Amino acid sequence: MNTSQNPAEAGQRKRIEAALADYPDISKDRLAALITWFHQEASALDVAMLASNEALADRYRQFRADHIDPVTGGEVMRVLILLSLVSAIILFIVWRAT
């Protein structure tokens, strides 16, 4: 397995590490870039490497708790819609069977 990384990816991870090291005292732009990176660009390896960095552990956990892990209103709404659809289908099947 090849674990080498291109210089652009290594540079990006260094910028992410620097932002996490300064968290929560970072600008809105850096925070937005950090959130975007976690949601759209980070690989499982990238996240694991950050999570295992003891120098960043406390700030990483705080950042995750503040911006990555919380359940959003949109996620709750999607779950409620899905549950409503499933319930409607089950009720329809029961109604048709009787």
C-alpha positions in Angstrom: 0.0 0.0 0.0 1.4 3.4 -1.0 1.1 5.9 1.9 3.0 8.7 0.2 1.2 11.9 -0.3 1.6 14.6 -2.9 3.1 17.9 -1.6 -0.2 19.9 -2.2 -2.1 17.5 0.2 0.7 17.6 2.8 0.6 21.4 2.6 -3.1 21.5 3.0 -3.0 19.3 6.0 -0.3 21.5 7.6 -2.6 24.6 7.0 -5.5 22.6 8.7 -3.2 21.7 11.6 -2.2 25.3 12.0 -5.8 26.4 12.0 -6.7 23.8 14.6 -3.7 24.8 16.7 -5.2 28.4 16.8 -8.8 27.2 17.3 -11.1 28.7 18.6 -9.3 32.0 18.1 -9.4 31.9 14.3 -11.1 34.2 11.7 -14.5 33.3 10.2 -12.8 32.6 6.9 -10.3 30.1 8.4 -13.2 28.5 10.3 -15.2 28.2 7.2 -12.2 26.7 5.3 -11.7 24.3 8.2 -15.3 23.1 8.2 -15.4 22.8 4.4 -12.2 20.7 4.5 -13.6 18.3 7.0 -16.9 18.0 5.2 -15.7 17.8 1.6 -12.0 17.2 1.2 -10.6 15.3 4.2 -10.0 11.6 3.7 -10.3 9.1 6.6 -6.5 9.1 6.8 -6.3 12.9 7.1 -8.9 12.9 9.9 -7.1 10.0 11.6 -3.8 11.7 11.4 -5.3 14.9 13.0 -7.1 12.9 15.7 -3.9 11.1 16.7 -1.9 14.3 16.9 -1.5 14.7 20.7 -0.5 18.4 20.3 -3.8 19.1 18.7 -6.0 16.7 20.7 -7.9 19.1 22.9 -8.5 21.7 20.2 -9.4 19.0 17.7 -12.0 17.5 20.1 -13.4 21.0 20.8 -13.7 21.8 17.1 -15.4 18.5 16.3 -17.9 19.1 19.2 -18.6 22.6 18.0 -18.8 22.2 14.3 -18.7 18.6 13.0 -20.5 16.3 15.3 -23.7 18.2 16.3 -26.9 17.1 14.7 -28.3 19.9 12.6 -31.9 20.9 12.1 -31.7 19.8 8.5 -30.6 16.3 9.5 -33.5 16.1 12.1 -36.0 17.2 9.4 -34.7 14.6 6.9 -35.1 11.8 9.5 -38.6 13.0 10.4 -39.6 13.1 6.7 -38.2 9.6 6.2 -40.0 8.2 9.3 -43.3 9.9 8.1 -43.0 8.3 4.7 -42.2 4.8 6.1 -45.2 5.2 8.6 -47.5 6.2 5.7 -46.4 3.2 3.6 -47.0 0.8 6.5 -50.4 2.4 7.3 -51.4 2.1 3.6 -50.3 -1.6 3.5 -52.3 -2.3 6.7 -55.3 -0.4 5.4 -55.3 -2.3 2.1 -54.9 -5.7 3.8 -58.0 -5.2 5.9 
